[in-house]
Amino acid sequence: MSELLLFSMYLFGFCFVLFALIMGGVGIYGIAEEKRIYEEKVIAHKKIVLRQQREREEEEIKARDKAVGGG
């Protein structure tokens, strides 16, 4: 009977350690995934800002050329 109790305690301990390792891995994966998604959003935002800046510069150049050209 005591051997069965000792075996069940070892099994419980092993399961607890395994569960803790799995949950730690899931947590680390979640953090990495959130970081990846955030970086993708930052890159997309920067692309939009650069595109808008280029469009504004092109409009300013056209307006300046039109003003200098007289029409």
Number of C-alpha atoms within 10 A of each C-alpha: 6 7 8 9 10 11 12 12 12 12 12 12 12 12 12 12 12 12 12 12 12 12 12 12 12 12 12 12 12 12 11 12 12 12 12 12 11 12 12 12 12 12 12 12 12 12 12 12 12 12 12 12 12 12 12 12 12 12 12 12 12 12 13 12 12 11 10 9 8 7 7
